[in-house]
Amino acid sequence: MAGWLFVLTLIAALVAVYRPFGDYMYRVVSGTRHARAERGIYRLVGVDANTEQTWGVYARSVLAFSAVSVLFLYAFLRLQDKLWLSLGLPAVTDHIAWNTAVSFVTNTNWQAYSGESTMGHLVQMAGLAVQNFVSASVGIAVAVALVRGFAARKSETLGNFWVDLTRICLRILLPLSILFAIVFMIGGMVQNLSGGVDVTTLTGGAQHITGGPVASQEAIKELGTNGGGFYNVNSAHPFENPTTWTNWIEIFLILVIPFSLPRVFGRMVGQNRQGYAIVAVMAILALGSIALTVGFETHGAGTVPQAVGAAMEGKETRFGVANSATFAAATTLTSTGAVNSFHDSYTALGGMMPIVNMMLGEVAPGGVGSGLYGMLILAVITVFVAGLMVGRTPEYLGKKIRAREIKLASLYFLVTPILVLTGTAAAFATGNNSTALNVGPHGLSEVLYAFTSAANNNGSAFAGITVNTPWWDIALGLAMLLGRFLPIVLVLALAGSLAKQQPAPETEGTLPTHQPLFVGMVAGVTVVLVALTFLPALALGPLAEGLS
C-alpha cells in the first residue's frame, strides 16, 4: 500500500504541474523578447537572434555545437593533470576520454570509470556539469523544432537553434536546478567540493561521477536530463539520496519536464487536446511499466524472495522494493539513467522491464525533448498505418504523411534497433562478452542492456559487466554518438518537410487524433513495433532466465 501511495502522489504532483509548467515552457520557447543576458551571449558567439533557420541550417548548428563540445571535453579530460583542481589525478586515458566526452555530449552520461578516482573538480564542474545542461537543452530544442514543423504553414524555417539552446538553459534548467539544489540540501544532501551527487536526473543519463558541488549537480541530474553520480552506488548513496522524500523528489524531477512537454506541443499547434492525447499515451505506457516492474520485484520467484515477501537483493533498505522499482522504471522510461538500486540484482523479469523501457524508445515520457519527438514519430507511423487500413492518404494535424515523411519516420525507428542488435552480436562474435560477470541468459542480458542503454542515450547499466576496456569504450561510444545524432537529423528533416506544407482542412474522413481510439492505437503500435524488433533477443536473455 505504501508503494502504491508513493506512485499515486507522484501522479497527482505531475498532473498538478502539467498545465502551469507546460505553459511556462511554452512561453519560453515561443517568446520574442530576449533577456539582457541572452543578448550578451548572442553577441559573444556572433548570432543574429532575429534570424530563423531552415531545417538544414538548424541541423548543422546542432551537429557543429555538439562536435565542438566533444572535442573540447575530450581535450579537457586528456589534459586534466595539467589543470587547476585536478586533485593530483592523472590524465584520463584516450579510450575512456573518448567514451566520456561522447557520453556527456549525447546526454547519455554513461560512465565506464570510477569517478572518485578518475575525475578532478574542474573537469567535473566545468566539463561534465556544463554538458548536463547544454546536451539536455539540445534535446528540447529539437523537439520544439519538430513541433514548429507541425504548426507552420508553408514555411521554410524552424526557428533559431542558438536562441532555443540559450533560453532553455537559462530560463528552464538553470532556475530549476538552483531551486531544487536548495531543497536537496534541506533534505540532507551535502554541498561541497570533495564528493557528492549526481548531476543528471533533470537531464537524462548514467552511473558514476565524483567531485564538484553535490546538491546543485543532483538537482540538474534529477531533472530527467542525466544519470550518474559521484559515487558508484549512485542515488542509493545517502549523500546523494538521503531520505525517502528526497527519493520521491528525484523521481518527480526525472518525470516533470518530459511529462509537461506535451502541453507545449498542444499550445504550439493550437489544440491542447492533442497534447492531452500524447501525454495519455505516455501515461498508459509508464503506468504499465511501473506496475509490472513493482509486481515482478514484490512477487519474485525463489525461496528467499518468497520468504521475505519481496526481492530485496540490490535494494536500499531506506527505500524498499516498491520505491526502488518505481525509480528503476522512471529512470529507464526516460533517458536519465540514474539508479537507486542494483538493476543487475533484480529478478529475471524485473530486470527485463528496464531493458524493455529503453527499447520502447524512451517515449513514456522519454528524455527531455527526445521523448516528445520520439512519441510524435510514433504518432506519424500510427496515422500512416490507420491510413492504409481505410485507403486514405494519412494526415496528422492537417499535414499529409507522404512517402518522404514516412521514410524519415521509419528510418528514425530503425536506427536504435540496428545499433543495439548489431552491437550485441559484435560483442559475442569478438569474444568481448567475456567481460560479463555471468554466463548464460543473464550474461546475454548484461551485454544487451549495455548496448540498449548506450544506443538510447540512457546511461544506466546492469553493472555486472566490465566495460572499461578499449573495445567496449569505442563500441559504446559509437552507439551513443549514432544513437543520438542520426535520429536528430531525421527528426529535423521531417520537421522541415512538414513545415513546407499548407495544412489540409479536416473532413469527415480525417482520423481524430485526440480521442481515446487514437491514444490506444499509438500505445499499441509502440508495443507491437518493439515486440517485433526485440522479442528474439529478449527471449534468449531475460525471458529464458525467468522461465528457467
C-alpha positions as MATLAB code, in Angstrom:
seq = 'MAGWLFVLTLIAALVAVYRPFGDYMYRVVSGTRHARAERGIYRLVGVDANTEQTWGVYARSVLAFSAVSVLFLYAFLRLQDKLWLSLGLPAVTDHIAWNTAVSFVTNTNWQAYSGESTMGHLVQMAGLAVQNFVSASVGIAVAVALVRGFAARKSETLGNFWVDLTRICLRILLPLSILFAIVFMIGGMVQNLSGGVDVTTLTGGAQHITGGPVASQEAIKELGTNGGGFYNVNSAHPFENPTTWTNWIEIFLILVIPFSLPRVFGRMVGQNRQGYAIVAVMAILALGSIALTVGFETHGAGTVPQAVGAAMEGKETRFGVANSATFAAATTLTSTGAVNSFHDSYTALGGMMPIVNMMLGEVAPGGVGSGLYGMLILAVITVFVAGLMVGRTPEYLGKKIRAREIKLASLYFLVTPILVLTGTAAAFATGNNSTALNVGPHGLSEVLYAFTSAANNNGSAFAGITVNTPWWDIALGLAMLLGRFLPIVLVLALAGSLAKQQPAPETEGTLPTHQPLFVGMVAGVTVVLVALTFLPALALGPLAEGLS';
ca = [
       0.000    0.000    0.000;
       2.837    2.379    0.843;
       4.383    1.705   -2.545;
       1.190    2.478   -4.421;
       0.603    5.616   -2.356;
       4.121    6.650   -3.366;
       3.153    6.258   -7.039;
      -0.248    7.927   -6.644;
       1.270   11.025   -5.051;
       3.738   11.216   -7.938;
       0.854   11.070  -10.409;
      -1.025   13.772   -8.521;
       2.019   16.056   -8.490;
       2.694   15.570  -12.196;
      -0.956   16.275  -13.034;
      -0.865   19.414  -10.880;
       2.166   20.910  -12.646;
       1.339   19.744  -16.191;
      -0.558   22.857  -17.169;
       1.319   25.673  -15.356;
       4.795   24.294  -16.025;
       3.939   23.361  -19.607;
       2.554   26.852  -20.202;
       5.735   28.353  -18.775;
       7.928   26.298  -21.103;
       5.669   27.283  -23.998;
       6.236   30.958  -23.219;
       9.996   30.360  -23.036;
      10.274   28.716  -26.471;
       7.709   30.898  -28.258;
       8.517   34.333  -26.826;
      10.048   37.057  -28.973;
      11.767   39.181  -26.321;
      15.381   38.450  -25.392;
      16.738   38.972  -21.895;
      19.829   41.121  -21.431;
      21.998   38.121  -20.518;
      20.773   36.301  -23.601;
      21.578   39.231  -25.884;
      25.084   39.279  -24.410;
      25.536   35.602  -25.259;
      24.292   36.148  -28.818;
      26.792   38.975  -29.337;
      29.577   36.868  -27.844;
      29.028   33.980  -30.267;
      28.032   36.167  -33.236;
      24.413   35.060  -33.557;
      21.606   37.120  -35.040;
      18.782   36.163  -32.694;
      16.129   37.505  -35.061;
      17.123   35.279  -37.982;
      15.379   31.919  -38.325;
      16.999   28.813  -39.776;
      15.947   26.206  -42.308;
      15.979   22.615  -41.124;
      19.370   22.047  -42.746;
      20.964   25.035  -41.020;
      19.311   24.091  -37.737;
      20.695   20.552  -38.043;
      24.176   21.795  -38.930;
      24.084   24.106  -35.913;
      23.206   21.164  -33.634;
      25.950   18.996  -35.119;
      28.585   21.756  -35.085;
      27.845   22.680  -31.464;
      27.973   19.029  -30.430;
      31.179   18.319  -32.381;
      32.965   21.248  -30.758;
      31.655   20.084  -27.374;
      33.059   16.568  -27.889;
      36.476   17.905  -28.930;
      36.603   20.395  -26.071;
      35.583   17.849  -23.439;
      37.972   15.222  -24.825;
      40.851   17.698  -24.591;
      39.715   18.708  -21.095;
      39.897   15.085  -19.943;
      43.223   14.356  -21.621;
      44.815   17.457  -20.080;
      43.326   17.019  -16.618;
      46.665   16.538  -14.855;
      47.816   19.971  -16.073;
      44.692   21.810  -14.908;
      43.710   23.511  -11.695;
      41.822   21.395   -9.114;
      42.956   18.133  -10.677;
      43.459   16.657   -7.163;
      46.688   15.136   -8.456;
      44.792   12.716  -10.661;
      46.418   11.682  -13.954;
      45.112   12.480  -17.408;
      42.190   10.305  -18.463;
      43.196    7.552  -20.902;
      42.349    8.062  -24.557;
      39.583    5.469  -24.864;
      37.849    6.491  -21.616;
      38.173   10.180  -22.580;
      36.526    9.408  -25.938;
      33.747    7.415  -24.324;
      33.110   10.022  -21.615;
      33.185   13.018  -23.959;
      30.702   11.393  -26.332;
      28.626   10.168  -23.418;
      28.064   13.576  -21.843;
      27.602   15.473  -25.108;
      24.958   12.965  -26.247;
      23.139   13.351  -22.912;
      23.848    9.701  -22.090;
      26.281   10.141  -19.191;
      27.360    6.525  -19.339;
      30.476    6.272  -17.205;
      32.923    3.425  -17.641;
      35.144    4.560  -14.766;
      35.091    5.147  -11.038;
      34.540    8.881  -10.702;
      36.024    9.203   -7.256;
      39.443    8.132   -8.511;
      39.329    9.444  -12.095;
      37.957   12.998  -12.354;
      39.158   16.210  -10.710;
      36.885   19.013   -9.561;
      37.436   21.340  -12.522;
      36.647   18.651  -15.085;
      33.556   17.675  -13.127;
      32.236   21.222  -12.825;
      33.368   22.997  -15.998;
      33.286   19.944  -18.247;
      30.763   17.312  -17.262;
      28.276   19.501  -15.378;
      28.103   22.021  -18.229;
      27.172   19.258  -20.649;
      24.408   18.158  -18.280;
      22.716   21.451  -19.115;
      23.512   22.038  -22.768;
      23.086   18.474  -24.039;
      19.647   18.357  -22.417;
      18.798   21.718  -23.963;
      19.668   20.336  -27.396;
      17.037   17.607  -26.975;
      14.309   20.078  -26.008;
      15.301   22.416  -28.857;
      14.983   19.614  -31.434;
      11.552   18.650  -30.061;
      10.416   22.273  -30.290;
      11.692   22.474  -33.879;
       9.633   19.395  -34.821;
       6.521   20.896  -33.237;
       7.117   24.104  -35.205;
       7.130   21.947  -38.327;
       3.644   20.670  -37.481;
       2.408   24.165  -36.602;
       3.927   26.008  -39.590;
       2.082   26.970  -42.764;
       4.236   26.808  -45.904;
       7.352   27.894  -44.044;
      11.000   27.214  -44.813;
      12.249   27.837  -41.259;
      12.058   26.145  -37.856;
      13.353   28.846  -35.510;
      16.900   29.534  -34.343;
      18.868   26.791  -32.605;
      21.137   29.190  -30.718;
      18.177   31.103  -29.313;
      16.407   27.892  -28.305;
      19.546   26.491  -26.665;
      20.247   29.658  -24.680;
      16.687   30.185  -23.489;
      16.163   26.585  -22.406;
      19.383   26.618  -20.387;
      18.879   29.999  -18.741;
      15.119   30.004  -18.242;
      14.246   26.357  -17.565;
      17.112   24.090  -16.491;
      19.254   26.535  -14.543;
      16.453   28.016  -12.380;
      15.019   24.586  -11.584;
      18.416   23.164  -10.667;
      19.113   26.084   -8.308;
      15.701   25.756   -6.660;
      15.915   22.026   -6.085;
      19.567   22.179   -5.023;
      18.298   24.164   -2.035;
      15.531   21.616   -1.447;
      18.033   18.764   -1.569;
      20.365   20.482    0.888;
      17.440   20.898    3.276;
      16.877   17.157    2.853;
      20.414   16.373    3.993;
      22.340   16.284    0.741;
      25.886   17.615    1.088;
      27.133   20.659   -0.824;
      30.912   20.654   -1.073;
      33.867   20.163   -3.381;
      35.016   16.758   -2.206;
      32.339   14.409   -3.377;
      28.640   14.182   -3.806;
      25.744   13.766   -6.017;
      24.528   13.043   -9.477;
      24.303   15.828  -11.943;
      21.989   14.003  -14.135;
      18.415   13.421  -13.127;
      16.941   16.605  -14.530;
      18.593   15.997  -17.832;
      18.878   12.225  -18.620;
      21.996    9.837  -18.315;
      24.333    7.415  -16.238;
      26.233    5.709  -13.457;
      29.298    7.111  -11.684;
      30.855   10.582  -11.024;
      32.801   12.236   -8.254;
      33.845   15.716   -7.213;
      32.032   19.000   -7.586;
      29.111   20.636   -5.816;
      26.837   17.852   -4.737;
      23.343   19.194   -4.231;
      23.341   21.507   -7.236;
      24.552   18.731   -9.511;
      21.980   16.317   -8.071;
      19.274   18.812   -8.935;
      20.288   19.063  -12.588;
      20.689   15.286  -12.675;
      17.212   14.663  -11.412;
      15.525   16.944  -13.942;
      15.487   13.922  -16.194;
      18.440   15.019  -18.238;
      21.204   12.775  -16.976;
      22.068    9.893  -14.717;
      25.285    9.197  -12.935;
      26.657   10.148   -9.585;
      29.804   10.957   -7.694;
      29.685    7.535   -6.064;
      29.459    4.227   -7.858;
      26.274    3.359   -5.990;
      24.634    6.462   -7.441;
      21.349    7.571   -5.866;
      21.488    4.715   -3.378;
      24.222    6.656   -1.541;
      22.917    8.651    1.451;
      24.948   11.701    0.370;
      23.098   11.656   -2.944;
      19.678   10.483   -1.804;
      19.369   10.751    1.991;
      15.690   10.011    2.642;
      12.533    8.569    1.147;
      11.205   12.045    0.413;
      14.355   13.094   -1.458;
      13.905    9.845   -3.373;
      10.342   10.948   -4.235;
      11.584   14.354   -5.387;
      14.262   12.768   -7.564;
      11.669   10.637   -9.358;
       9.372   13.645   -9.722;
      12.185   15.675  -11.286;
      13.038   12.812  -13.626;
       9.493   12.912  -14.994;
       8.358   16.531  -14.734;
       9.897   18.024  -17.894;
       9.121   15.195  -20.352;
       5.587   14.775  -18.972;
       4.940   18.530  -19.289;
       6.311   18.960  -22.817;
       3.110   17.633  -24.475;
       1.432   20.746  -23.081;
       3.956   22.802  -25.055;
       3.085   20.731  -28.131;
      -0.639   21.335  -27.676;
      -0.184   25.070  -27.175;
       2.101   25.442  -30.202;
      -0.219   23.604  -32.611;
      -3.236   25.443  -31.204;
      -5.018   22.318  -29.926;
      -4.466   21.486  -26.267;
      -6.401   18.257  -26.739;
      -3.579   16.985  -28.979;
      -1.193   17.470  -26.080;
      -3.553   15.581  -23.778;
      -3.633   12.686  -26.252;
       0.160   12.440  -26.370;
       0.573   12.640  -22.601;
      -2.159    9.997  -22.225;
      -0.142    7.558  -24.363;
       2.940    8.302  -22.272;
       0.983    7.759  -19.047;
      -0.504    4.431  -20.176;
       2.900    3.012  -21.075;
       4.548    4.417  -17.945;
       1.919    3.108  -15.529;
       2.012   -0.293  -17.184;
       5.780   -0.435  -16.850;
       5.777    0.681  -13.213;
       3.063   -1.837  -12.310;
       4.931   -4.709  -13.974;
       8.312   -3.770  -12.503;
       6.930   -3.422   -8.983;
       4.904   -6.588   -9.405;
       7.834   -8.692  -10.596;
      10.029   -7.473   -7.725;
       7.430   -7.846   -4.977;
       6.425  -11.321   -6.137;
       9.824  -12.611   -7.159;
      10.259  -16.329   -7.675;
      12.709  -18.179   -5.448;
      12.922  -19.308   -1.851;
      14.383  -16.127   -0.370;
      12.111  -13.562   -2.127;
       9.052  -15.598   -1.205;
      10.201  -15.971    2.388;
      10.780  -12.227    2.935;
       7.862  -11.118    0.771;
       9.854   -9.429   -1.989;
      13.176   -9.484   -3.863;
      15.324   -7.298   -1.589;
      18.691   -8.116   -3.158;
      20.304   -4.968   -4.557;
      17.741   -2.654   -2.924;
      18.411    0.134   -0.419;
      16.538   -0.647    2.797;
      15.693    3.058    3.169;
      13.546    2.834    0.043;
      12.360   -0.757   -0.119;
      11.256   -2.717   -3.143;
       8.317   -0.687   -4.434;
      10.053    2.685   -4.360;
      13.234    1.212   -5.844;
      11.305   -0.475   -8.652;
       9.439    2.778   -9.354;
      12.775    4.591   -9.597;
      14.114    1.887  -11.947;
      11.082    2.236  -14.210;
      11.189    6.042  -14.205;
      14.902    6.260  -14.952;
      14.689    3.895  -17.933;
      11.363    5.187  -19.258;
      13.234    8.486  -19.525;
      16.806    8.936  -20.697;
      18.006    9.593  -17.172;
      19.935    6.500  -16.170;
      20.323    7.418  -12.504;
      19.708    4.426  -10.215;
      18.898    3.910   -6.547;
      19.169    0.114   -6.687;
      21.236   -2.505   -8.490;
      19.385   -3.468  -11.669;
      21.652   -6.488  -12.183;
      20.270   -7.957   -8.939;
      16.632   -7.675   -9.979;
      14.643  -10.810  -10.700;
      14.846  -12.040  -14.271;
      11.551  -10.467  -15.341;
      12.012   -7.441  -13.088;
      15.390   -6.815  -14.734;
      13.791   -7.231  -18.141;
      11.498   -4.251  -17.600;
      14.245   -1.552  -17.593;
      15.549   -3.076  -20.837;
      12.075   -3.030  -22.388;
      11.527    0.549  -21.223;
      14.587    1.638  -23.173;
      13.632   -0.496  -26.163;
      10.321    1.387  -26.333;
      12.478    4.297  -27.482;
      12.203    6.037  -24.115;
       8.976    7.757  -25.078;
       6.937    7.228  -21.906;
       7.637   10.030  -21.210;
      11.187    9.725  -22.532;
      14.150   12.026  -22.219;
      13.858   15.787  -22.079;
      12.830   16.628  -25.633;
      13.741   13.266  -27.104;
      10.686   11.668  -25.501;
       8.316   14.113  -27.169;
       9.841   13.904  -30.628;
      10.034   10.115  -30.353;
       6.348    9.932  -29.444;
       5.409   12.258  -32.310;
       7.319    9.986  -34.703;
       5.248    7.060  -33.398;
       2.081    9.127  -33.900;
       3.104    9.700  -37.525;
       3.649    5.955  -38.020;
       0.259    5.272  -36.415;
      -1.686    7.596  -38.707;
       0.133    6.044  -41.650;
      -0.956    2.550  -40.556;
      -4.503    3.819  -39.993;
      -4.494    5.414  -43.440;
      -3.529    2.105  -45.025;
      -6.453    0.422  -43.279;
      -9.048    2.743  -44.811;
      -7.305    3.502  -48.114;
      -6.840    7.199  -47.388;
      -3.794    9.466  -47.502;
      -2.794    9.720  -43.841;
      -2.772   13.133  -42.158;
      -1.618   14.340  -38.771;
      -2.590   17.824  -37.608;
      -3.502   18.681  -41.187;
      -0.116   17.651  -42.577;
      -0.087   14.842  -45.130;
       2.167   11.898  -44.344;
       3.554   11.163  -47.780;
       6.373    8.886  -48.934;
       9.126   11.262  -47.769;
       7.630   11.714  -44.305;
       7.057    8.017  -43.643;
      10.535    7.112  -44.900;
      12.075    9.568  -42.441;
       9.875    8.268  -39.610;
      10.716    4.639  -40.450;
      14.446    5.324  -40.596;
      14.198    7.077  -37.234;
      12.657    3.998  -35.671;
      15.206    1.620  -37.246;
      18.361    3.404  -36.031;
      18.301    2.200  -32.430;
      17.443   -1.485  -33.076;
      20.238   -1.703  -35.647;
      22.746   -0.268  -33.182;
      21.556   -2.411  -30.256;
      21.349   -5.745  -32.052;
      24.486   -5.232  -34.164;
      26.490   -4.136  -31.123;
      25.298   -7.080  -29.022;
      26.109   -9.519  -31.832;
      29.544   -7.935  -32.320;
      30.349   -8.297  -28.615;
      29.663  -12.036  -28.752;
      31.302  -12.528  -32.147;
      34.547  -10.921  -30.966;
      34.560  -12.579  -27.542;
      34.108   -9.317  -25.674;
      31.068  -10.753  -23.916;
      33.616  -12.469  -21.645;
      33.740   -9.274  -19.574;
      30.182  -10.010  -18.384;
      30.023  -11.228  -14.795;
      27.579  -14.000  -15.675;
      27.202  -16.609  -18.393;
      24.046  -17.945  -19.980;
      20.875  -15.865  -20.372;
      21.836  -13.378  -17.663;
      25.187  -12.747  -19.327;
      23.354  -12.031  -22.582;
      21.074   -9.637  -20.697;
      24.102   -7.747  -19.356;
      25.516   -7.235  -22.851;
      22.096   -6.442  -24.325;
      21.420   -3.913  -21.558;
      24.754   -2.151  -22.197;
      24.072   -1.554  -25.898;
      20.392   -0.761  -25.327;
      21.376    1.858  -22.762;
      24.084    3.373  -24.966;
      22.087    3.491  -28.204;
      19.083    5.018  -26.416;
      21.312    7.549  -24.607;
      20.148    6.311  -21.209;
      23.366    5.649  -19.327;
      22.204    3.132  -16.725;
      23.686   -0.367  -16.648;
      23.164   -3.820  -15.232;
      26.691   -3.141  -13.965;
      27.565   -6.816  -13.766;
      29.832   -6.295  -16.741;
      33.254   -4.718  -17.200;
      33.059   -2.026  -19.881;
      36.234   -0.009  -19.315;
      38.232   -1.826  -21.995;
      39.230   -0.147  -25.271;
      36.787   -2.282  -27.285;
      33.817   -1.501  -25.069;
      34.657    2.194  -24.739;
      34.940    2.629  -28.509;
      31.930    0.466  -29.389;
      29.597    2.031  -26.836;
      30.863    5.495  -27.763;
      29.893    4.878  -31.389;
      26.490    3.551  -30.294;
      25.887    6.683  -28.220;
      27.047    9.023  -30.979;
      24.997    7.445  -33.768;
      22.033    6.776  -31.480;
      21.822   10.475  -30.637;
      22.564   12.374  -33.815;
      21.191   10.183  -36.617;
      17.665   10.382  -35.123;
      18.061   14.140  -34.551;
      18.935   14.732  -38.219;
      15.963   12.606  -39.313;
      13.624   14.475  -36.936;
      14.752   17.854  -38.247;
      14.433   16.681  -41.859;
      10.877   15.575  -41.086;
      10.179   18.927  -39.407;
      11.421   20.772  -42.492;
       9.250   18.666  -44.790;
       6.147   19.242  -42.655;
       6.779   22.979  -42.303;
       6.633   23.449  -46.097;
       3.107   22.036  -46.319;
      -0.091   24.022  -46.231;
      -2.335   22.298  -43.649;
      -5.252   20.461  -45.228;
      -8.724   21.174  -43.803;
     -10.391   18.473  -41.729;
     -13.080   16.397  -43.457;
     -15.413   13.591  -42.450;
     -12.689   11.103  -43.312;
     -10.000   12.713  -41.152;
      -8.803   10.452  -38.331;
      -9.417   12.212  -34.998;
      -6.032   12.209  -33.281;
      -7.233   13.488  -29.923;
      -9.677   10.729  -28.996;
      -9.181    7.554  -26.921;
      -9.156    5.373  -30.050;
      -6.045    7.121  -31.368;
      -4.415    7.050  -27.926;
      -4.893    3.294  -27.795;
      -3.634    2.883  -31.360;
      -0.391    4.768  -30.665;
       0.225    2.762  -27.491;
      -0.470   -0.463  -29.388;
       1.778    0.431  -32.325;
       4.595    1.286  -29.890;
       4.385   -2.073  -28.120;
       3.964   -4.090  -31.338;
       6.931   -2.445  -33.059;
       9.160   -3.124  -30.064;
       7.931   -6.709  -29.756;
       8.549   -7.447  -33.429;
      12.032   -5.949  -33.251;
      13.419   -7.144  -29.944;
      11.429  -10.232  -28.904;
      14.043  -12.755  -30.152;
      16.794  -11.050  -28.139;
      14.583  -10.826  -25.048;
      13.611  -14.489  -25.465;
      17.269  -15.534  -25.340;
      18.027  -13.317  -22.346;
      15.656  -12.283  -19.541;
      12.653  -14.326  -20.711;
      14.716  -17.531  -20.867;
      16.158  -16.774  -17.438;
      12.718  -16.060  -15.998;
      11.191  -19.248  -17.397;
      14.041  -21.319  -16.009;
];
